[in-house]
Amino acid sequence: MTGPMAHARARHNPADGKAPVRRAATPVAVVFLLIGALGFVPGVTGNFDDLRLAGHQSGALLFGAFQVSVLHNLVHLAFGVAGLVLARTVSGARTFLVGGGAVYLVLWLYGLAVDHDSAANVVPVNPADDWLHLALGAGMISLGVLTARRGRR
């Protein structure tokens, strides 16, 4: 079959025509939005009654492992929104992945340096958060660098 009916059942792929770095940044941003929202869901977030605005006193644990607070969840939501906005352009997507990855590596170092039971632990973070921040930082930077490369002609 040829003509306009040849692909009548074919679905449009929203990624068609998007640069790889943009296709990588968008789902990363969506994951941050999802994680930020899940931090406010009892059951997904254990010890939900211990959720605090900020600080190390928050006993809420996302997926039973990652210490969260209202501030922590809002930061994830804001990061996700920023990622979606930045993913609209190639340079913005690269900035989100590489710059955001660098921010997460700094958070990893912060988590290693800060006493988790001190008032300086404002976000808050625990050891599970620390290692997740390392993985996120390395992963985001890798995605930003590898998907932003220009092909040789």
Residue pairs with C-beta under 8 A, 6 or more apart in sequence:
15 23
19 90
19 93
19 147
19 148
20 147
20 148
21 90
21 93
21 94
21 97
21 143
21 144
21 147
21 148
22 87
22 88
22 89
22 90
22 93
23 147
24 93
24 97
24 143
24 144
24 147
25 83
25 86
25 87
25 92
25 93
25 94
25 96
25 97
25 143
25 144
26 83
26 84
26 87
26 93
28 83
28 96
28 97
28 100
28 140
28 143
29 79
29 80
29 81
29 82
29 83
29 84
29 86
29 87
29 96
30 80
30 84
31 80
32 76
32 77
32 79
32 80
32 83
33 76
33 77
33 80
33 81
33 84
34 80
35 62
35 76
35 80
36 73
36 74
36 75
36 76
36 77
36 78
36 79
36 80
37 73
37 77
38 44
38 45
38 62
39 45
39 60
39 62
39 68
39 72
39 73
39 76
40 51
40 73
42 48
44 62
44 63
45 51
45 60
45 61
45 62
45 63
45 68
46 60
46 61
46 62
46 63
46 64
47 59
47 60
47 61
48 60
50 58
50 59
50 60
51 58
51 59
51 60
51 68
51 69
51 70
52 58
52 59
52 60
52 69
52 70
53 69
53 70
53 71
54 69
54 70
54 71
54 72
54 122
54 123
54 124
55 69
55 119
55 121
55 122
55 124
56 67
56 116
56 117
56 118
56 119
56 121
56 122
56 124
57 124
58 67
58 68
58 69
58 70
58 72
58 124
59 67
60 67
60 68
60 69
61 67
61 68
62 68
65 128
66 126
66 128
66 129
66 132
67 124
67 125
67 126
67 128
67 129
68 124
69 123
69 124
71 122
71 123
72 123
72 124
75 123
79 100
82 96
83 96
83 100
85 92
86 92
86 93
86 95
86 96
87 93
87 96
90 148
93 144
93 148
94 144
94 148
96 144
97 140
97 141
97 143
97 144
97 147
97 148
98 140
98 141
98 144
98 145
98 148
100 140
101 136
101 137
101 138
101 139
101 140
101 141
101 142
101 143
101 144
102 137
102 141
103 137
104 133
104 134
104 136
104 137
104 140
105 133
105 134
105 137
105 138
105 141
107 123
107 125
107 133
107 137
108 130
108 131
108 133
108 134
108 137
110 125
111 125
111 126
111 127
111 129
111 130
111 133
112 130
114 120
114 121
114 125
115 121
116 124
116 125
116 126
116 127
125 133
